Amino acid sequence: MIIKIKKNTICYTSEIGHNNFWYPTTDKVLIKENCTAEHMSWISGGSKIAIKVLKSCLMPIDITENTRNNLSPSTKNHYTIVWVERCFKN
């Protein structure tokens, strides 16, 4: 499912963990501009959902080895998986 992500949305980078599953980290990145992303149909992540977004739409907030690995190279056609807080509607 394609979704719209607003500028200045805080996201969390990914790391590979148990059974090669992707999990959210505590390292933060920011959506630089309004962009589209693909909602991944993954379970887990707790209060966060996984999205596939262009690396060029992201700007690191926390400068760590993990954020460098997740964002490089930031070209127009390279994607990465980041996590955003799940929004619940009543």
N, C-alpha and C positions, 0 to 999 in steps of 0.2 A: 504494500500500500504506500503510495506517495503522499507525503505530508509536507506542510510548509513550516519552516522553523524561522522564528523571528530573530532579527539582529539583537545581539547582546544576550542571547540565551546561553546559560552556563551548561557545559557538557563535561563528562568525565571520560578519560581515555580508557582503553581496554588493555587487559593482559590475558595471556593464555594460561589456564590453570588445569584443574583436574580433568582427565580424559580429553585434553585439548579443547575444552570449552572456553569461550571468551567470557570474561568477567569484568565489571567496572572497577576502576581504581579510584583513589582519592585525588588523583592529578586532574586539575581543571583546565579546560580550554573554553574559548568564547566563540560564538558564531559572529563573524565580522560583519556580515550583511545578510539580509533576508535571503534564504535559499530553500531549495527543496531537498528532501531526504527520503530515503526508503525505510519504512518501519520494518524491522526484522521480526519475523514470527518466532522469536525465541522465548522460552520460559526461563525463569530465574532472573537475577538482577535485583531482586528485592523490590524496592520502591522505584527502580529505574527501568526504562525500556531502551533497547538497543536500536540505533539508527545507523544507516549507511549514508555517509555524507562526503562530499568532495573535500579533500584536504585543503584546497585553496580557500575554503569558506571558514577555516578555523584559525584562531590565534591563541597561542598558549598563555595561560595566566600563571601557572606553575611551570617553571623551567626545570625539567628533570630529564634524565636519560629516557624515561618512558615517553614523555611528551615529544621529545626530539624524534624518537623512533616512530611514533604514531603519525607525526606530521610531515616527515621527510620522505621523498621529495614532494613539495607542495605544488604540483602541476595541475593543469586544468582537468586532466582525465584520470587522476588517481584518487581512490576512495579509501576511507578508513571507517571503522566501527567506533562510535562513541555512544555514550549513555546519557539520557536526559531524565529528569524527574517525571514520574508518571503523573498525569493530571486526572483527577477523579471528578466526574460530574455527578451532581445529585439529580 
